[in-house]
Amino acid sequence: MFAAPPPPQRAFYLACLLSIALHLMVLFVPRHEPAAGQRLPSRLEARLQPRPASVPEAPASIAAPPPPAAARPAARRPVLSSKRPGATSAPTWSAAEKAEMNDFLDELARAPRPTLAQRSRAMAREEGRRLAAQDEAEEALLELRPNAPPIHPFSLESYLDGMIRRLNRSARYVSNDKRALGVQTAAIQFRLNPDGTLKSFVVLKAGDQGAEIAFIKAIIERSLPFSPFPPDIDRAARSLGITICIRPGSGDGDFGFSRMQGSRC
């Protein structure tokens, strides 16, 4: 029989046995091999993912589209309102304002009303003014403009009076043969432009007053130009016509122009 080894050699043999046992375990333990075609990569690799077949590649010859322009600000939509254009809300009145209005209406109701006689006189005055304006319009034949504004009666009356004074002054410097005066009634009409110049001279009725008509025409020509139309007459009329009646035996033989107050020749 063999003798037992000393203690140091026994530790060495035990270490060798353990090493042999570990190697045998490694050799006989089953290992999982990788599947066929698979290989463990020995290094890190990066791959590009292929592009989908449905998206065609842009040809190199076509230039890239320009960048989109800056987006315009959206136009502001008009604000809708339930009020009609020009409509105003109903005014609100305070109690003090209502009381003041009631007092004013009561004062009007208490005011004395005009009597029938007073109303009649007022209507007569208004009718007189209307007839006077009508007579002046007949005496001065106005050629009105389209949509002419009204002419103030005082303005027309003042202009006609100025024309008569100018004609009477000019008559002093024109000779007149009174031996050739006729006995019949005659009438002439002359018309002025807005600047006071003569537009026309027409004999409406000659009779036996040829010399008197020539005398009146000479007076009118000496009086030219008359004063321009006042602004209100100028705005309303293109021309103004004046009719002159020749009535023999109406006076004491002295010559003079005067207004006939609407009477006709």
Secondary structure, DSSP 8 states (H G I E B T S, - for coil): ------HHHHHHHHHHHHHHHHHHHHHHS------TT----SS---------TTS----TTS-------------------SS-TT--------HHHHHHHHHHHHHHHHS----HHHHHHHHHHHHHHHHHHHHHHHHEEEEE-TT-----HHHHHHHHHHHHHHHHHHHTTS---GGG--SS-EEEEEEE-TTS-EEEEEEEE-TT-HHHHHHHHHHHHHH-S-----HHHHHHEEEEEEEEEE-TTSSSS-------TT---
